[in-house]
Each structure stands twice: as C-alpha cells, then as structure tokens.
C-alpha cells in the first residue's frame, strides 16, 4: 500500500481534483481488475478506451482516477488526476508503486527483430551458472531463478513488469535480462524503468502490420536507446546497417560487436557443423553447442554484455561453452537412418534466410532440404510471398502450410504465400493446409541424410485458430512421425 502523492512522483501532472493524501492498495488499467481503494489508470488502447469505464471502476472500489480527459460527472471523495499521456504515466506510477525495483537490480534489455529470446536466455543461464541469482523476461517464459512463470507477451505491461522485478529482488536476484519489443516501446510499457544496458541485435522486415512503415519500426527500436542514462551502456551489432542509428543521440556509453566489421567486440567463425560452433572471440578459441552464424552473433552479444558487466573473460568463455541451444531455436533431432529434423521459430524473412543458409553451410553433400513453412494470420501480410520465395530459393522441396491463422482463413494466407512462388519453383512446392499433415508429408518423402526444417512456431505449444489455442507442438509431431517412418 502506498500514498497516492508518493506514487505520483515524477508524473507530469496537468490538474488534480481531490486529495492525494490517500492510501492506495493497488493500481490497474484493466477495469475488470478494480478492487477496493485502488487507483485506476484510464488508457486509450488500440481497441478500447479505459475512459469509458471510469464510472464502473469507482463502483468497484477505485478511489482515485488518472486520466487524460476528466469525466463530466465529478464525484465527491474521489480524486481525479489529469495528465497528457496516461500510458507514460502508467510506467512511472508502476515503478513508484513497487519502490522502483529497476534501480536496485542490474537490468539488461535486448531489442531487435531476431535473436532477442536466444540472447536473453543465454545471458540468464550464463549468469546463473556463474553463481548469480537471476531473473528473465522473455517470449518463451518469465523466470525468477528456478521459478518459471508463463509469458503472455514478449514484454509484459508496466504493472506486471515492475511486480516481477520486485519479486526478483525479494528472491535475492541481482540481475534481470529481458526482451524489449517494439510494441512495448511504442506503448510505453518500459517507461519508468532504469536499464543498466541495452543490446541491439538487428532489424529486418517485421511487424509492419502494427508500425505501418519500416521507418516507424526503426524509430520504435531507437526509442529504447534514446531513453538510456549516461551510466548505462548501449551495445549494438555493427554489421547491421541500422546499428549506428540506434547509437545516435543516446547518452549511454557506446559499444559495438561484429563478425565482419571493425567493432569493440569481434568474433570469427572457425568451424560450423551440426556438432556446434568453434569460435575465436577476443583472440580466444571456444567451442559451443550452438549452431549457425546467427548464433555466433548471439554468443558474441552475450559475451560482450558479460564483459561490460565487469565479468572475468576466461570465466565467461568457459561457461559459454557449456550452454545449450534455446528451445525452438534451431532445435534438431536425428533419426537412426540419418534424417535430420530442425524446428525453428523463424517467422520473418531474415530469420528464415539465416536458418536455411546455415543448413546450406553445414550440409556435407547432396542432401535434400525439405522446408515446411507458414505465415501467421492477423499479422504483416507483405512478408507472406517473400517468405515463400525464400523457402523455395533455398530448399529442394517446400510445403506451404498453416501457422497460427488466428481470425484469418488458412487457405487465404497460403494463397498469398503462393504469389512468391515463381514458375521455376512450382514443381517443388506443394500446399497442405493441415500443419500436422504437412509435417507428416515432409517426413514421408525424406530419405537418409535429408534435412527437414519446420519453421515459424518454434517453442510454441499451440496453434491459434479463431481465438482458440489448440495443443500443437512442432517438435513433438516431428518426433512422432520419425518414429512411424523408422519402423
């Protein structure tokens, strides 16, 4: 419980009606979660406006209202606070309500199109193995040392974020590694947080259904670096054309990493195969269990972050060599007759290209590459034909299928993907709407030595159709089919 005047600290106030000397038991922006003696923050969202629920929240026990537009009916014994932007205020208030936990923990944020989950997860396990108590906020799962908490968003809302950070501190955590999505940045979910460091991986075609233009997408990512304080560090991928854009105007200490250009942290791939990667990082050779050049970038970012956090170089490299791949990220299984099946979250053109090029780099002969790929519904439609073209150009056989169609008709999504299949690729491409049947077909046509890639869903254990999440696990279905065809 907190005094209202205390949790309004640093909030840009326009007008106050009533007393701020009130004890607030909880804060919320979801009118359905209003409780006695709470503060309700009215947010103008993309689908609804919290202002229309102000009266209902008061009936449910709210004693203070924070809004952008004051209601016509001002009630006695209720405090009304007007601000210019309630979404920004929500972040600051959430931090204040939970005693600003981000100021008491080493908080590292990772942003970019691809690699966020892998880097955050590897950092979590690296520091845990080096003896720290750590927290993680990721697309796959939120974790407080050994306790796992299901993740519903890549980056939680501001209240949940601060509640989780507070719980981490209570558990004795010294570090937290979190993914920072472009949606979260635009929606001000991380406002009020103090980051020790920020990492930029790369930026490619994605989320244009939300951001509308690539320029706006870049602008969203850059916002993260613009908000850093002078005692924080900003670490960016110098091989990405937009890496330097992230560093423009940031007050933080600027650092870079790269495989192919001059940077503060360098890495060279010595060997790359299905056993792992042999790398030269800062003139030290290290063998890792991860596969592919894209993971060389991820591992280098993890190493650089640890060094910037003053960890000992040899200890970091030694621990890096023990880390395993992240679930659903180039996760593979091999049958007794030599067929390799790979499940990967690749759901953007760049990610799919990286995975398929990695397979090309490490295959040893004339193995067929059989790719099963779909595109999500209610998301960026422009990338659908692009994804299909990439799959066709870099595979011997392609099966277009359903991903998470959500509210869209799966066959309609596949038809849009088919526009990327040119005349030369028609004969090696087939469309099978049922994803399970698509995976089964890929397994049935694979011969010894062939490589099957199941792309798009990775770690997900569901398929979302018309608002319902049905149990669906790419790796489980792949393994079941492998067992069937091995008999």
VEXDREN-2710 file (C-alpha; in Angstrom, 1 decimal):
% VEXDREN-2710
k/r/px/py/pz
1/UNK/0.0/0.0/0.0
2/UNK/1.3/3.4/-0.9
3/UNK/0.3/7.1/-0.5
4/UNK/-1.1/8.4/-3.8
5/UNK/1.1/11.5/-3.6
6/UNK/4.2/9.2/-3.4
7/UNK/3.3/7.1/-6.5
8/UNK/2.7/10.3/-8.5
9/UNK/6.3/11.3/-8.1
10/UNK/7.8/12.4/-11.5
11/UNK/4.5/12.1/-13.2
12/UNK/3.7/15.2/-15.4
13/UNK/0.5/16.4/-13.7
14/UNK/-1.9/18.7/-15.5
15/UNK/-4.7/19.0/-12.9
16/UNK/-5.7/17.4/-9.6
17/UNK/-9.2/17.4/-8.2
18/UNK/-9.4/16.0/-4.6
19/UNK/-6.8/14.8/-2.1
20/UNK/-3.6/13.0/-2.9
21/UNK/-3.1/12.0/0.7
22/UNK/-4.9/8.7/0.1
23/UNK/-3.6/5.2/0.8
24/UNK/-3.7/3.2/-2.5
25/UNK/-4.0/-0.6/-2.2
26/UNK/-3.4/-1.5/-5.8
27/UNK/-3.1/0.1/-9.3
28/UNK/-4.6/-1.2/-12.5
29/UNK/-5.5/-0.2/-16.1
30/UNK/-7.9/-3.1/-16.6
31/UNK/-11.3/-2.0/-15.3
32/UNK/-12.2/-5.7/-14.6
33/UNK/-9.4/-5.9/-12.0
34/UNK/-10.5/-2.9/-10.0
35/UNK/-10.5/-3.5/-6.2
36/UNK/-11.2/-1.5/-3.0
37/UNK/-9.0/1.6/-2.5
38/UNK/-7.4/1.3/-5.9
39/UNK/-6.1/3.7/-8.5
40/UNK/-7.5/3.2/-11.9
41/UNK/-5.4/4.5/-14.9
42/UNK/-7.6/5.1/-18.0
43/UNK/-5.5/4.1/-21.1
44/UNK/-6.6/4.9/-24.6
45/UNK/-5.7/1.5/-26.3
46/UNK/-5.9/0.3/-29.8
47/UNK/-9.2/-1.5/-29.4
48/UNK/-10.8/0.2/-26.3
49/UNK/-10.6/3.4/-24.3
50/UNK/-10.4/3.0/-20.5
51/UNK/-12.1/6.4/-20.0
52/UNK/-15.5/4.8/-20.7
53/UNK/-15.0/2.5/-17.7
54/UNK/-14.2/5.2/-15.1
55/UNK/-17.7/5.2/-13.5
56/UNK/-17.7/1.3/-13.3
57/UNK/-14.3/1.3/-11.6
58/UNK/-15.5/3.7/-9.0
59/UNK/-18.4/1.4/-8.2
60/UNK/-15.9/-1.4/-7.9
61/UNK/-13.9/0.4/-5.3
62/UNK/-11.5/2.8/-7.1
63/UNK/-10.8/5.9/-5.0
64/UNK/-8.6/7.7/-7.5
65/UNK/-8.7/8.0/-11.3
66/UNK/-5.8/9.0/-13.5
67/UNK/-7.0/10.1/-17.0
68/UNK/-6.3/12.3/-20.0
69/UNK/-9.9/13.7/-20.1
70/UNK/-11.7/14.4/-16.9
71/UNK/-15.2/12.9/-16.8
72/UNK/-18.2/15.2/-16.8
73/UNK/-19.6/13.8/-13.6
74/UNK/-17.0/14.6/-10.9
75/UNK/-17.9/12.7/-7.7
76/UNK/-17.1/13.7/-4.1
77/UNK/-14.5/11.7/-2.2
78/UNK/-12.9/10.6/-5.5
79/UNK/-9.5/12.0/-6.5
80/UNK/-9.1/12.8/-10.2
81/UNK/-5.6/13.3/-11.8
82/UNK/-5.3/14.6/-15.3
83/UNK/-2.2/14.0/-17.3
84/UNK/-1.3/14.4/-21.0
85/UNK/-0.4/10.8/-21.6
86/UNK/-1.7/8.0/-19.2
87/UNK/0.4/5.3/-20.9
88/UNK/3.6/7.2/-20.0
89/UNK/2.3/7.9/-16.5
90/UNK/1.4/4.2/-16.0
91/UNK/5.1/3.2/-16.3
92/UNK/6.3/5.8/-13.9
93/UNK/3.5/5.1/-11.4
94/UNK/4.1/1.3/-11.6
95/UNK/7.8/1.8/-10.8
96/UNK/6.9/4.1/-7.9
97/UNK/4.3/1.7/-6.5
98/UNK/6.8/-1.1/-6.4
99/UNK/9.6/1.1/-5.0
100/UNK/11.4/1.4/-8.3
101/UNK/12.9/-2.1/-8.5
102/UNK/14.8/-1.5/-11.7
103/UNK/17.1/0.9/-9.8
104/UNK/18.1/-1.9/-7.4
105/UNK/18.8/-4.7/-9.9
106/UNK/21.1/-4.9/-12.9
107/UNK/18.6/-4.7/-15.7
108/UNK/19.6/-5.5/-19.3
109/UNK/17.2/-5.1/-22.2
110/UNK/17.6/-6.8/-25.6
111/UNK/15.8/-5.5/-28.6
112/UNK/15.9/-6.2/-32.4
113/UNK/14.0/-8.3/-34.9
114/UNK/15.8/-11.6/-34.4
115/UNK/17.9/-13.1/-31.6
116/UNK/16.2/-11.5/-28.6
117/UNK/15.0/-14.7/-27.0
118/UNK/18.2/-16.6/-27.5
119/UNK/20.4/-13.8/-26.1
120/UNK/18.2/-13.2/-23.1
121/UNK/18.0/-16.9/-22.4
122/UNK/21.7/-17.5/-22.8
123/UNK/22.5/-14.5/-20.5
124/UNK/20.1/-15.9/-17.9
125/UNK/21.8/-19.3/-17.9
126/UNK/25.3/-17.8/-18.2
127/UNK/25.0/-15.7/-15.1
128/UNK/23.1/-18.4/-13.2
129/UNK/25.9/-20.9/-13.9
130/UNK/28.4/-18.2/-12.7
131/UNK/26.7/-18.2/-9.3
132/UNK/24.2/-15.3/-9.5
133/UNK/20.6/-15.4/-8.7
134/UNK/18.9/-14.1/-11.9
135/UNK/15.6/-13.2/-13.5
136/UNK/14.5/-13.4/-17.1
137/UNK/11.6/-11.9/-19.0
138/UNK/11.2/-13.5/-22.5
139/UNK/8.8/-14.5/-25.2
140/UNK/9.1/-18.2/-24.1
141/UNK/8.9/-17.8/-20.3
142/UNK/9.4/-15.5/-17.4
143/UNK/11.7/-16.9/-14.8
144/UNK/12.8/-15.9/-11.3
145/UNK/15.9/-18.1/-10.7
146/UNK/14.3/-21.6/-10.6
147/UNK/10.7/-20.5/-10.7
148/UNK/9.0/-20.4/-14.1
149/UNK/6.1/-18.1/-14.8
150/UNK/4.2/-18.4/-18.1
151/UNK/4.8/-15.5/-20.5
152/UNK/1.8/-13.9/-22.3
153/UNK/3.7/-11.1/-24.1
154/UNK/7.3/-10.6/-25.2
155/UNK/7.4/-7.7/-22.8
156/UNK/4.8/-7.6/-20.0
157/UNK/2.7/-4.5/-19.2
158/UNK/4.2/-1.9/-16.9
159/UNK/2.4/-3.1/-13.8
160/UNK/3.3/-6.7/-14.3
161/UNK/6.9/-5.8/-15.2
162/UNK/7.5/-3.9/-12.0
163/UNK/5.7/-6.6/-10.0
164/UNK/8.0/-9.2/-11.5
165/UNK/11.1/-7.1/-10.9
166/UNK/10.1/-6.6/-7.3
167/UNK/9.6/-10.3/-6.8
168/UNK/13.0/-10.9/-8.3
169/UNK/14.5/-8.6/-5.7
170/UNK/12.6/-10.4/-2.9
171/UNK/14.1/-13.7/-4.2
172/UNK/17.6/-12.2/-4.0
173/UNK/18.2/-11.7/-7.7
174/UNK/21.0/-9.4/-8.7
175/UNK/20.4/-9.4/-12.5
176/UNK/17.5/-9.5/-14.8
177/UNK/17.7/-10.0/-18.6
178/UNK/14.6/-9.0/-20.6
179/UNK/13.4/-8.8/-24.2
180/UNK/12.2/-5.4/-25.2
181/UNK/9.7/-5.5/-28.1
182/UNK/8.9/-2.7/-30.5
183/UNK/5.2/-2.9/-29.4
184/UNK/6.3/-2.4/-25.8
185/UNK/8.3/0.7/-26.7
186/UNK/5.5/2.3/-28.6
187/UNK/3.1/1.5/-25.9
188/UNK/5.4/3.0/-23.2
189/UNK/5.5/-0.3/-21.2
190/UNK/9.1/0.3/-20.1
191/UNK/8.8/3.9/-19.2
192/UNK/9.9/4.5/-15.6
193/UNK/12.5/1.7/-15.8
194/UNK/16.2/2.2/-15.3
195/UNK/18.4/0.0/-17.5
196/UNK/22.0/-0.9/-16.9
197/UNK/22.5/-1.7/-20.5
198/UNK/20.7/-2.2/-23.8
199/UNK/21.6/-4.6/-26.6
200/UNK/20.5/-4.2/-30.3
201/UNK/20.7/-7.4/-32.4
202/UNK/19.4/-6.4/-35.9
203/UNK/16.4/-5.0/-37.6
204/UNK/14.6/-6.6/-40.6
205/UNK/11.1/-6.7/-42.2
206/UNK/8.6/-7.5/-39.4
207/UNK/5.6/-6.1/-37.5
208/UNK/4.7/-3.7/-40.3
209/UNK/1.0/-4.6/-39.6
210/UNK/1.5/-2.6/-36.4
211/UNK/4.1/0.0/-37.2
212/UNK/2.9/0.6/-40.8
213/UNK/6.3/1.6/-42.2
214/UNK/9.9/0.4/-41.7
215/UNK/10.9/3.8/-40.7
216/UNK/8.4/3.8/-37.8
217/UNK/9.7/0.3/-36.8
218/UNK/13.3/1.6/-36.6
219/UNK/12.1/4.7/-34.7
220/UNK/10.4/2.4/-32.1
221/UNK/13.6/0.4/-31.5
222/UNK/15.7/3.6/-31.3
223/UNK/13.5/5.0/-28.6
224/UNK/15.0/2.4/-26.2
225/UNK/18.5/3.7/-26.7
226/UNK/17.4/7.4/-26.6
227/UNK/16.0/6.8/-23.0
228/UNK/19.2/5.3/-21.6
229/UNK/21.1/7.3/-18.9
230/UNK/24.8/8.2/-19.1
231/UNK/25.9/5.5/-16.7
232/UNK/24.3/2.8/-18.9
233/UNK/25.8/1.0/-21.9
234/UNK/24.4/0.7/-25.4
235/UNK/25.7/-2.3/-27.3
236/UNK/24.8/-2.7/-31.0
237/UNK/25.5/-5.0/-33.9
238/UNK/27.9/-3.1/-36.1
239/UNK/27.3/-5.5/-39.0
240/UNK/23.7/-4.3/-39.2
241/UNK/23.2/-1.2/-41.2
242/UNK/20.9/0.3/-38.5
243/UNK/23.3/-0.4/-35.6
244/UNK/24.7/3.1/-35.8
245/UNK/21.3/4.6/-36.0
246/UNK/20.5/3.1/-32.6
247/UNK/23.5/4.9/-31.1
248/UNK/22.6/8.4/-32.5
249/UNK/21.7/10.7/-29.6
250/UNK/22.0/8.1/-26.9
251/UNK/23.6/9.4/-23.7
252/UNK/24.8/5.9/-22.8
253/UNK/28.4/4.5/-23.3
254/UNK/28.5/3.3/-26.9
255/UNK/29.9/-0.2/-27.7
256/UNK/29.7/-2.4/-30.8
257/UNK/30.1/-6.1/-31.7
258/UNK/30.6/-7.6/-35.1
259/UNK/31.8/-10.6/-37.2
260/UNK/32.7/-8.7/-40.4
261/UNK/33.4/-5.1/-39.5
262/UNK/35.5/-3.1/-37.0
263/UNK/34.0/-3.2/-33.5
264/UNK/34.8/-3.2/-29.8
265/UNK/34.0/-7.0/-29.6
266/UNK/35.0/-9.2/-32.5
267/UNK/34.3/-12.9/-33.3
268/UNK/35.4/-15.2/-36.1
269/UNK/33.7/-18.5/-37.0
270/UNK/36.3/-21.2/-37.3
271/UNK/34.1/-24.2/-37.7
272/UNK/30.3/-24.6/-38.1
273/UNK/28.5/-28.0/-38.2
274/UNK/25.7/-30.0/-36.5
275/UNK/28.0/-30.6/-33.6
276/UNK/28.3/-26.9/-32.8
277/UNK/30.4/-23.8/-33.5
278/UNK/34.1/-23.2/-32.9
279/UNK/34.7/-19.5/-32.5
280/UNK/37.5/-17.1/-31.9
281/UNK/36.3/-14.4/-29.6
282/UNK/38.7/-11.7/-28.5
283/UNK/41.7/-14.0/-29.6
284/UNK/40.4/-16.9/-27.5
285/UNK/39.1/-20.1/-29.2
286/UNK/35.9/-21.5/-27.7
287/UNK/33.7/-24.4/-28.7
288/UNK/29.9/-24.0/-28.2
289/UNK/27.0/-26.3/-28.6
290/UNK/25.0/-23.8/-30.7
291/UNK/24.9/-23.9/-34.5
292/UNK/25.0/-21.3/-37.2
293/UNK/26.5/-17.9/-38.0
294/UNK/23.4/-16.2/-36.5
295/UNK/24.2/-17.9/-33.2
296/UNK/27.8/-16.6/-33.5
297/UNK/26.3/-13.1/-33.3
298/UNK/24.1/-14.2/-30.4
299/UNK/27.0/-15.6/-28.4
300/UNK/29.2/-12.6/-29.1
301/UNK/26.4/-10.3/-27.8
302/UNK/26.2/-12.4/-24.7
303/UNK/30.0/-12.4/-24.2
304/UNK/30.2/-8.6/-24.8
305/UNK/27.3/-7.9/-22.3
306/UNK/29.0/-10.0/-19.6
307/UNK/32.4/-8.2/-20.1
308/UNK/30.6/-4.8/-20.0
309/UNK/29.1/-6.0/-16.7
310/UNK/32.7/-6.5/-15.4
311/UNK/32.8/-10.3/-15.5
312/UNK/36.1/-12.1/-15.9
313/UNK/36.9/-13.0/-19.6
314/UNK/38.0/-16.6/-19.2
315/UNK/35.2/-17.5/-16.8
316/UNK/32.7/-16.1/-19.3
317/UNK/34.1/-18.0/-22.2
318/UNK/34.4/-21.2/-20.3
319/UNK/30.8/-21.0/-19.2
320/UNK/29.6/-20.1/-22.7
321/UNK/31.0/-23.4/-24.0
322/UNK/28.6/-25.3/-21.7
323/UNK/25.4/-23.6/-22.7
324/UNK/22.8/-25.4/-24.9
325/UNK/20.5/-24.0/-27.6
326/UNK/17.2/-22.4/-26.7
327/UNK/14.0/-24.4/-27.2
328/UNK/12.6/-23.9/-30.7
329/UNK/15.7/-22.1/-31.9
330/UNK/17.5/-24.4/-34.4
331/UNK/16.5/-27.3/-32.2
332/UNK/17.2/-30.5/-34.0
333/UNK/16.7/-34.3/-33.8
334/UNK/18.3/-37.0/-35.8
335/UNK/16.8/-40.4/-36.8
336/UNK/18.6/-43.7/-36.8
337/UNK/18.7/-43.6/-40.6
338/UNK/20.3/-40.2/-40.7
339/UNK/17.4/-37.8/-41.4
340/UNK/17.8/-34.5/-39.5
341/UNK/14.7/-32.6/-38.4
342/UNK/15.0/-29.0/-37.3
343/UNK/12.4/-26.9/-35.5
344/UNK/13.0/-23.1/-35.6
345/UNK/10.9/-20.0/-34.7
346/UNK/12.0/-18.3/-37.9
347/UNK/8.9/-16.3/-38.8
348/UNK/10.5/-13.3/-40.6
349/UNK/12.2/-13.3/-44.0
350/UNK/15.6/-12.6/-42.5
351/UNK/15.3/-15.3/-39.9
352/UNK/14.2/-17.9/-42.4
353/UNK/17.1/-16.9/-44.7
354/UNK/19.6/-17.2/-41.9
355/UNK/18.3/-20.7/-40.9
356/UNK/18.3/-22.0/-44.4
357/UNK/21.7/-20.6/-45.2
358/UNK/23.1/-22.2/-42.1
359/UNK/21.7/-25.5/-43.2
360/UNK/23.4/-25.0/-46.6
361/UNK/26.7/-24.1/-44.9
362/UNK/26.8/-27.2/-42.7
363/UNK/25.3/-29.9/-45.0
364/UNK/28.0/-32.2/-46.4
365/UNK/26.7/-33.4/-49.8
366/UNK/23.6/-33.7/-51.9
367/UNK/21.1/-33.9/-49.0
368/UNK/17.7/-32.6/-49.8
369/UNK/16.4/-29.6/-47.8
370/UNK/12.7/-30.0/-47.2
371/UNK/11.1/-26.9/-45.7
372/UNK/7.6/-26.7/-44.0
373/UNK/6.6/-23.1/-43.6
374/UNK/3.5/-20.9/-43.0
375/UNK/2.7/-17.3/-42.0
376/UNK/0.7/-16.1/-39.1
377/UNK/-2.8/-14.6/-39.5
378/UNK/-3.7/-11.0/-38.5
379/UNK/-0.1/-10.0/-39.0
380/UNK/2.1/-8.3/-41.6
381/UNK/0.7/-9.6/-45.0
382/UNK/3.6/-8.2/-47.1
383/UNK/6.1/-10.8/-45.9
384/UNK/3.9/-13.8/-46.9
385/UNK/5.1/-14.1/-50.6
386/UNK/8.6/-13.1/-49.5
387/UNK/8.7/-16.0/-47.0
388/UNK/7.6/-18.5/-49.7
389/UNK/10.1/-17.2/-52.2
390/UNK/13.0/-17.6/-49.7
391/UNK/11.9/-21.1/-48.8
392/UNK/11.7/-22.1/-52.5
393/UNK/15.0/-20.5/-53.4
394/UNK/16.9/-22.2/-50.6
395/UNK/15.2/-25.6/-50.4
396/UNK/14.8/-28.6/-52.6
397/UNK/11.2/-29.2/-51.6
398/UNK/8.7/-26.8/-49.9
399/UNK/5.4/-27.4/-48.2
400/UNK/3.4/-24.3/-47.6
401/UNK/1.1/-24.8/-44.6
402/UNK/-0.9/-23.1/-41.8
403/UNK/0.9/-21.4/-38.9
404/UNK/-1.3/-19.5/-36.4
405/UNK/-4.1/-18.4/-38.7
406/UNK/-5.9/-16.6/-35.8
407/UNK/-9.0/-15.0/-37.3
408/UNK/-8.0/-15.4/-41.0
409/UNK/-8.8/-18.3/-43.3
410/UNK/-5.7/-20.5/-43.6
411/UNK/-6.1/-21.2/-47.3
412/UNK/-6.3/-17.4/-47.9
413/UNK/-2.9/-16.9/-46.2
414/UNK/-1.4/-19.8/-48.2
415/UNK/-2.7/-18.3/-51.5
416/UNK/-0.9/-15.0/-50.6
417/UNK/2.3/-17.0/-49.9
418/UNK/1.9/-18.8/-53.3
419/UNK/2.4/-15.4/-55.0
420/UNK/6.0/-15.6/-54.1
421/UNK/6.4/-19.0/-55.9
422/UNK/7.7/-18.3/-59.4
423/UNK/7.4/-20.7/-62.4
424/UNK/10.7/-22.4/-61.8
425/UNK/9.7/-23.4/-58.2
426/UNK/6.2/-24.6/-58.9
427/UNK/7.2/-28.2/-59.3
428/UNK/8.9/-28.5/-56.0
429/UNK/6.2/-26.7/-54.0
430/UNK/3.0/-28.2/-52.5
431/UNK/0.4/-26.7/-50.2
432/UNK/-1.1/-28.7/-47.3
433/UNK/-3.3/-26.6/-45.0
434/UNK/-3.2/-29.1/-42.1
435/UNK/0.1/-28.4/-40.4
436/UNK/0.3/-31.9/-38.9
437/UNK/-0.2/-33.4/-42.3
438/UNK/2.4/-31.1/-43.8
439/UNK/5.0/-32.3/-41.2
440/UNK/3.9/-35.9/-41.8
441/UNK/4.4/-35.5/-45.6
442/UNK/7.8/-33.9/-45.1
443/UNK/8.9/-36.9/-43.0
444/UNK/7.4/-39.4/-45.6
445/UNK/9.4/-38.0/-48.5
446/UNK/12.7/-37.6/-46.6
447/UNK/15.5/-40.0/-47.3
448/UNK/18.6/-40.8/-45.4
449/UNK/20.7/-37.7/-44.9
450/UNK/18.0/-35.3/-45.8
451/UNK/17.2/-32.3/-43.7
452/UNK/13.7/-31.2/-42.7
453/UNK/13.1/-27.6/-41.5
454/UNK/9.8/-26.9/-39.7
455/UNK/9.8/-23.1/-39.5
456/UNK/7.6/-20.4/-37.9
457/UNK/6.4/-21.7/-34.5
458/UNK/9.5/-22.9/-32.7
459/UNK/8.8/-23.2/-28.9
460/UNK/5.1/-22.6/-29.2
461/UNK/2.9/-25.5/-27.9
462/UNK/-0.3/-24.4/-29.5
463/UNK/-1.9/-23.4/-32.8
464/UNK/-4.2/-20.4/-32.6
465/UNK/-7.4/-20.7/-34.7
466/UNK/-10.3/-18.2/-34.4
467/UNK/-9.4/-17.2/-30.9
468/UNK/-8.8/-20.7/-29.5
469/UNK/-5.4/-22.1/-28.8
470/UNK/-5.3/-25.8/-29.7
471/UNK/-2.4/-28.0/-28.4
472/UNK/0.2/-28.2/-31.1
473/UNK/4.0/-28.9/-30.8
474/UNK/6.1/-29.0/-33.9
475/UNK/8.9/-30.9/-32.3
476/UNK/6.6/-33.5/-30.7
477/UNK/4.8/-34.1/-34.1
478/UNK/8.1/-34.3/-35.9
479/UNK/9.4/-36.9/-33.4
480/UNK/6.2/-39.0/-33.6
481/UNK/6.4/-39.1/-37.4
482/UNK/10.1/-40.0/-37.3
483/UNK/9.2/-43.0/-35.1
484/UNK/6.5/-44.1/-37.5
485/UNK/8.7/-43.9/-40.6
486/UNK/11.6/-45.6/-38.8
487/UNK/9.6/-48.7/-38.3
END
